Structures are given as C-alpha cells and as structure tokens.
Amino acid sequence: MPKLGTRKLYHMLKDKLSAINVGRDKLFRILRANHMLIKPKRSYHITTDSHHRFRKHKNVVCNMVINKPEQVWVSDITY
C-alpha cells in the first residue's frame, strides 16, 4: 500500500511485530534507515497574482537616499 503511514502500518502489524520484539519507535528507525518513510507534503499557497489587469505603479523609492527615520512609509491594501 503506497502512502500508508507508519503509525497505521504499526497498528496493522502490531501482533507480528511484538513477536519479534519491534515497537513503534524501532519500526520508525527501520523504515528511516531504508528510506521508506513518507516525506510530508509542504503546504504552499500562491498569494500574489502579478499578472492582473490593473495598473501597477513604479517603485519611486528604489533610487531615493534615505537618511532619517520615517522618511519613507509603505502601505499595502492587498486583501
């Protein structure tokens, strides 16, 4: 069964594993040593759409020399 988790696999094989003296943690170590653990999927969400139809304003601060606090303020109205 592909993508079967180790905890579920352990509960399915609990009787057979206890006969050979293998617990849950040892089963994890065995599977890790043989590269058989499932790598968790990283949740990744795209939150910015730069190719929209609205007007995009130029960055007017990029060439500005900032020499005192609160000289430049930034705001974002994305929601």
N, CA, C and O atoms as a GROMACS GRO file, in nm:
protein
  316
    1MET      N    1   0.084  -0.118   0.000
    1MET     CA    2   0.000   0.000   0.000
    1MET      C    3   0.089   0.124   0.000
    1MET      O    4   0.151   0.156   0.102
    2PRO      N    5   0.096   0.193  -0.111
    2PRO     CA    6   0.176   0.316  -0.112
    2PRO      C    7   0.110   0.423  -0.027
    2PRO      O    8  -0.012   0.429  -0.014
    3LYS      N    9   0.192   0.506   0.031
    3LYS     CA   10   0.148   0.620   0.113
    3LYS      C   11   0.078   0.577   0.242
    3LYS      O   12  -0.002   0.653   0.296
    4LEU      N   13   0.106   0.457   0.291
    4LEU     CA   14   0.049   0.413   0.418
    4LEU      C   15   0.140   0.462   0.528
    4LEU      O   16   0.260   0.435   0.526
    5GLY      N   17   0.086   0.534   0.624
    5GLY     CA   18   0.166   0.591   0.731
    5GLY      C   19   0.223   0.486   0.825
    5GLY      O   20   0.170   0.376   0.836
    6THR      N   21   0.332   0.521   0.893
    6THR     CA   22   0.400   0.428   0.981
    6THR      C   23   0.314   0.390   1.101
    6THR      O   24   0.314   0.275   1.143
    7ARG      N   25   0.241   0.486   1.156
    7ARG     CA   26   0.157   0.455   1.272
    7ARG      C   27   0.046   0.357   1.235
    7ARG      O   28   0.016   0.265   1.311
    8LYS      N   29  -0.014   0.377   1.119
    8LYS     CA   30  -0.119   0.287   1.074
    8LYS      C   31  -0.060   0.149   1.042
    8LYS      O   32  -0.121   0.046   1.073
    9LEU      N   33   0.057   0.148   0.980
    9LEU     CA   34   0.125   0.023   0.950
    9LEU      C   35   0.159  -0.052   1.079
    9LEU      O   36   0.146  -0.174   1.086
   10TYR      N   37   0.202   0.022   1.180
   10TYR     CA   38   0.235  -0.040   1.308
   10TYR      C   39   0.111  -0.105   1.370
   10TYR      O   40   0.119  -0.218   1.420
   11HIS      N   41  -0.002  -0.037   1.369
   11HIS     CA   42  -0.123  -0.094   1.427
   11HIS      C   43  -0.175  -0.214   1.346
   11HIS      O   44  -0.236  -0.304   1.403
   12MET      N   45  -0.150  -0.215   1.216
   12MET     CA   46  -0.191  -0.329   1.135
   12MET      C   47  -0.104  -0.452   1.164
   12MET      O   48  -0.152  -0.565   1.159
   13LEU      N   49   0.025  -0.430   1.193
   13LEU     CA   50   0.121  -0.539   1.214
   13LEU      C   51   0.160  -0.556   1.360
   13LEU      O   52   0.260  -0.622   1.389
   14LYS      N   53   0.084  -0.500   1.450
   14LYS     CA   54   0.122  -0.498   1.592
   14LYS      C   55   0.150  -0.637   1.649
   14LYS      O   56   0.248  -0.656   1.721
   15ASP      N   57   0.065  -0.733   1.618
   15ASP     CA   58   0.084  -0.868   1.672
   15ASP      C   59   0.212  -0.934   1.620
   15ASP      O   60   0.286  -0.996   1.696
   16LYS      N   61   0.236  -0.920   1.490
   16LYS     CA   62   0.356  -0.981   1.430
   16LYS      C   63   0.483  -0.911   1.476
   16LYS      O   64   0.586  -0.975   1.495
   17LEU      N   65   0.476  -0.778   1.492
   17LEU     CA   66   0.594  -0.704   1.535
   17LEU      C   67   0.630  -0.731   1.680
   17LEU      O   68   0.747  -0.735   1.716
   18SER      N   69   0.529  -0.749   1.764
   18SER     CA   70   0.556  -0.777   1.905
   18SER      C   71   0.621  -0.914   1.922
   18SER      O   72   0.695  -0.936   2.018
   19ALA      N   73   0.593  -1.006   1.830
   19ALA     CA   74   0.655  -1.139   1.836
   19ALA      C   75   0.805  -1.132   1.810
   19ALA      O   76   0.880  -1.213   1.863
   20ILE      N   77   0.848  -1.037   1.728
   20ILE     CA   78   0.992  -1.023   1.700
   20ILE      C   79   1.054  -0.906   1.777
   20ILE      O   80   1.165  -0.862   1.748
   21ASN      N   81   0.979  -0.856   1.877
   21ASN     CA   82   1.028  -0.752   1.968
   21ASN      C   83   1.062  -0.621   1.896
   21ASN      O   84   1.169  -0.563   1.916
   22VAL      N   85   0.969  -0.575   1.812
   22VAL     CA   86   0.984  -0.447   1.742
   22VAL      C   87   0.868  -0.358   1.784
   22VAL      O   88   0.752  -0.390   1.760
   23GLY      N   89   0.901  -0.246   1.845
   23GLY     CA   90   0.799  -0.149   1.886
   23GLY      C   91   0.782  -0.042   1.780
   23GLY      O   92   0.840  -0.048   1.672
   24ARG      N   93   0.700   0.059   1.814
   24ARG     CA   94   0.671   0.166   1.719
   24ARG      C   95   0.796   0.246   1.685
   24ARG      O   96   0.820   0.275   1.568
   25ASP      N   97   0.875   0.283   1.785
   25ASP     CA   98   0.995   0.364   1.760
   25ASP      C   99   1.099   0.288   1.680
   25ASP      O  100   1.165   0.345   1.594
   26LYS      N  101   1.114   0.159   1.710
   26LYS     CA  102   1.210   0.078   1.635
   26LYS      C  103   1.164   0.062   1.490
   26LYS      O  104   1.246   0.061   1.398
   27LEU      N  105   1.032   0.050   1.470
   27LEU     CA  106   0.980   0.042   1.333
   27LEU      C  107   1.010   0.172   1.258
   27LEU      O  108   1.045   0.168   1.140
   28PHE      N  109   0.996   0.287   1.325
   28PHE     CA  110   1.031   0.415   1.263
   28PHE      C  111   1.179   0.416   1.223
   28PHE      O  112   1.213   0.460   1.114
   29ARG      N  113   1.266   0.368   1.312
   29ARG     CA  114   1.410   0.367   1.282
   29ARG      C  115   1.441   0.275   1.164
   29ARG      O  116   1.524   0.308   1.079
   30ILE      N  117   1.375   0.160   1.159
   30ILE     CA  118   1.397   0.065   1.049
   30ILE      C  119   1.354   0.127   0.916
   30ILE      O  120   1.427   0.121   0.817
   31LEU      N  121   1.236   0.187   0.915
   31LEU     CA  122   1.186   0.248   0.791
   31LEU      C  123   1.271   0.368   0.749
   31LEU      O  124   1.294   0.389   0.630
   32ARG      N  125   1.318   0.447   0.846
   32ARG     CA  126   1.403   0.562   0.814
   32ARG      C  127   1.536   0.516   0.757
   32ARG      O  128   1.587   0.577   0.663
   33ALA      N  129   1.594   0.409   0.813
   33ALA     CA  130   1.723   0.358   0.766
   33ALA      C  131   1.712   0.306   0.623
   33ALA      O  132   1.810   0.309   0.548
   34ASN      N  133   1.594   0.258   0.585
   34ASN     CA  134   1.574   0.204   0.450
   34ASN      C  135   1.506   0.304   0.357
   34ASN      O  136   1.462   0.268   0.248
   35HIS      N  137   1.498   0.430   0.399
   35HIS     CA  138   1.439   0.539   0.319
   35HIS      C  139   1.296   0.506   0.275
   35HIS      O  140   1.259   0.526   0.160
   36MET      N  141   1.217   0.453   0.369
   36MET     CA  142   1.080   0.415   0.338
   36MET      C  143   0.976   0.503   0.406
   36MET      O  144   0.856   0.478   0.394
   37LEU      N  145   1.020   0.607   0.476
   37LEU     CA  146   0.925   0.699   0.538
   37LEU      C  147   0.866   0.791   0.433
   37LEU      O  148   0.934   0.826   0.336
   38ILE      N  149   0.743   0.831   0.452
   38ILE     CA  150   0.677   0.923   0.360
   38ILE      C  151   0.720   1.065   0.395
   38ILE      O  152   0.710   1.107   0.510
   39LYS      N  153   0.766   1.138   0.297
   39LYS     CA  154   0.804   1.277   0.319
   39LYS      C  155   0.676   1.360   0.320
   39LYS      O  156   0.598   1.354   0.224
   40PRO      N  157   0.651   1.438   0.427
   40PRO     CA  158   0.528   1.518   0.431
   40PRO      C  159   0.527   1.624   0.322
   40PRO      O  160   0.629   1.686   0.293
   41LYS      N  161   0.411   1.644   0.264
   41LYS     CA  162   0.396   1.745   0.161
   41LYS      C  163   0.393   1.883   0.225
   41LYS      O  164   0.320   1.906   0.322
   42ARG      N  165   0.471   1.972   0.172
   42ARG     CA  166   0.476   2.107   0.226
   42ARG      C  167   0.358   2.186   0.170
   42ARG      O  168   0.335   2.189   0.050
   43SER      N  169   0.285   2.249   0.259
   43SER     CA  170   0.173   2.328   0.211
   43SER      C  171   0.226   2.459   0.152
   43SER      O  172   0.300   2.532   0.218
   44TYR      N  173   0.190   2.487   0.031
   44TYR     CA  174   0.239   2.604  -0.040
   44TYR      C  175   0.121   2.669  -0.109
   44TYR      O  176   0.052   2.606  -0.189
   45HIS      N  177   0.098   2.794  -0.077
   45HIS     CA  178  -0.014   2.867  -0.136
   45HIS      C  179   0.039   2.989  -0.210
   45HIS      O  180   0.120   3.064  -0.157
   46ILE      N  181  -0.008   3.007  -0.331
   46ILE     CA  182   0.029   3.126  -0.408
   46ILE      C  183  -0.066   3.238  -0.366
   46ILE      O  184  -0.187   3.225  -0.380
   47THR      N  185  -0.010   3.345  -0.314
   47THR     CA  186  -0.094   3.453  -0.262
   47THR      C  187  -0.088   3.580  -0.347
   47THR      O  188  -0.170   3.669  -0.327
   48THR      N  189   0.005   3.589  -0.440
   48THR     CA  190   0.019   3.711  -0.520
   48THR      C  191  -0.003   3.680  -0.667
   48THR      O  192   0.054   3.585  -0.721
   49ASP      N  193  -0.084   3.760  -0.731
   49ASP     CA  194  -0.106   3.749  -0.874
   49ASP      C  195  -0.048   3.874  -0.939
   49ASP      O  196  -0.113   3.979  -0.941
   50SER      N  197   0.072   3.863  -0.993
   50SER     CA  198   0.138   3.979  -1.054
   50SER      C  199   0.092   4.005  -1.197
   50SER      O  200   0.127   4.108  -1.255
   51HIS      N  201   0.017   3.914  -1.252
   51HIS     CA  202  -0.026   3.929  -1.391
   51HIS      C  203  -0.174   3.965  -1.398
   51HIS      O  204  -0.250   3.908  -1.477
   52HIS      N  205  -0.214   4.061  -1.316
   52HIS     CA  206  -0.352   4.104  -1.316
   52HIS      C  207  -0.372   4.215  -1.419
   52HIS      O  208  -0.276   4.263  -1.478
   53ARG      N  209  -0.495   4.254  -1.439
   53ARG     CA  210  -0.527   4.354  -1.543
   53ARG      C  211  -0.519   4.497  -1.493
   53ARG      O  212  -0.536   4.591  -1.571
   54PHE      N  213  -0.493   4.516  -1.365
   54PHE     CA  214  -0.492   4.650  -1.308
   54PHE      C  215  -0.356   4.717  -1.325
   54PHE      O  216  -0.257   4.652  -1.357
   55ARG      N  217  -0.354   4.846  -1.303
   55ARG     CA  218  -0.234   4.926  -1.318
   55ARG      C  219  -0.136   4.896  -1.205
   55ARG      O  220  -0.175   4.885  -1.089
   56LYS      N  221  -0.008   4.882  -1.239
   56LYS     CA  222   0.096   4.861  -1.140
   56LYS      C  223   0.180   4.987  -1.135
   56LYS      O  224   0.227   5.035  -1.238
   57HIS      N  225   0.200   5.040  -1.016
   57HIS     CA  226   0.277   5.164  -1.001
   57HIS      C  227   0.425   5.134  -0.989
   57HIS      O  228   0.464   5.030  -0.934
   58LYS      N  229   0.507   5.223  -1.039
   58LYS     CA  230   0.651   5.208  -1.034
   58LYS      C  231   0.701   5.228  -0.891
   58LYS      O  232   0.636   5.294  -0.810
   59ASN      N  233   0.817   5.171  -0.862
   59ASN     CA  234   0.881   5.187  -0.732
   59ASN      C  235   0.957   5.319  -0.732
   59ASN      O  236   1.064   5.329  -0.794
   60VAL      N  237   0.904   5.420  -0.666
   60VAL     CA  238   0.966   5.552  -0.667
   60VAL      C  239   1.069   5.567  -0.554
   60VAL      O  240   1.138   5.669  -0.546
   61VAL      N  241   1.080   5.467  -0.469
   61VAL     CA  242   1.169   5.475  -0.354
   61VAL      C  243   1.302   5.406  -0.381
   61VAL      O  244   1.397   5.425  -0.305
   62CYS      N  245   1.313   5.329  -0.487
   62CYS     CA  246   1.433   5.248  -0.508
   62CYS      C  247   1.560   5.331  -0.526
   62CYS      O  248   1.667   5.287  -0.485
   63ASN      N  249   1.553   5.447  -0.586
   63ASN     CA  250   1.672   5.531  -0.607
   63ASN      C  251   1.682   5.647  -0.507
   63ASN      O  252   1.770   5.732  -0.519
   64MET      N  253   1.594   5.649  -0.412
   64MET     CA  254   1.590   5.758  -0.315
   64MET      C  255   1.691   5.730  -0.201
   64MET      O  256   1.703   5.617  -0.154
   65VAL      N  257   1.762   5.833  -0.160
   65VAL     CA  258   1.857   5.820  -0.049
   65VAL      C  259   1.780   5.848   0.081
   65VAL      O  260   1.728   5.957   0.101
   66ILE      N  261   1.775   5.749   0.167
   66ILE     CA  262   1.702   5.762   0.293
   66ILE      C  263   1.805   5.790   0.402
   66ILE      O  264   1.897   5.711   0.424
   67ASN      N  265   1.788   5.904   0.471
   67ASN     CA  266   1.888   5.942   0.571
   67ASN      C  267   1.827   5.978   0.707
   67ASN      O  268   1.900   6.024   0.795
   68LYS      N  269   1.699   5.958   0.727
   68LYS     CA  270   1.639   5.982   0.857
   68LYS      C  271   1.521   5.886   0.879
   68LYS      O  272   1.462   5.837   0.782
   69PRO      N  273   1.487   5.862   1.002
   69PRO     CA  274   1.375   5.770   1.030
   69PRO      C  275   1.242   5.828   0.980
   69PRO      O  276   1.223   5.949   0.976
   70GLU      N  277   1.155   5.740   0.943
   70GLU     CA  278   1.020   5.773   0.897
   70GLU      C  279   1.017   5.866   0.776
   70GLU      O  280   0.922   5.942   0.758
   71GLN      N  281   1.120   5.859   0.695
   71GLN     CA  282   1.124   5.939   0.573
   71GLN      C  283   1.039   5.872   0.463
   71GLN      O  284   0.983   5.940   0.377
   72VAL      N  285   1.031   5.740   0.468
   72VAL     CA  286   0.954   5.665   0.369
   72VAL      C  287   0.854   5.576   0.443
   72VAL      O  288   0.890   5.507   0.538
   73TRP      N  289   0.732   5.579   0.399
   73TRP     CA  290   0.628   5.494   0.455
   73TRP      C  291   0.578   5.402   0.345
   73TRP      O  292   0.571   5.441   0.229
   74VAL      N  293   0.544   5.282   0.383
   74VAL     CA  294   0.496   5.183   0.287
   74VAL      C  295   0.360   5.132   0.335
   74VAL      O  296   0.339   5.112   0.455
   75SER      N  297   0.269   5.112   0.242
   75SER     CA  298   0.142   5.055   0.279
   75SER      C  299   0.100   4.952   0.175
   75SER      O  300   0.146   4.953   0.061
   76ASP      N  301   0.013   4.864   0.218
   76ASP     CA  302  -0.033   4.757   0.129
   76ASP      C  303  -0.182   4.739   0.151
   76ASP      O  304  -0.227   4.726   0.265
   77ILE      N  305  -0.259   4.740   0.044
   77ILE     CA  306  -0.404   4.725   0.058
   77ILE      C  307  -0.451   4.591   0.002
   77ILE      O  308  -0.569   4.575  -0.031
   78THR      N  309  -0.359   4.495  -0.010
   78THR     CA  310  -0.395   4.364  -0.061
   78THR      C  311  -0.479   4.290   0.040
   78THR      O  312  -0.445   4.286   0.158
   79TYR      N  313  -0.586   4.232  -0.004
   79TYR     CA  314  -0.669   4.151   0.084
   79TYR      C  315  -0.739   4.043   0.007
   79TYR      O  316  -0.814   3.964   0.065
   0.00000   0.00000   0.00000
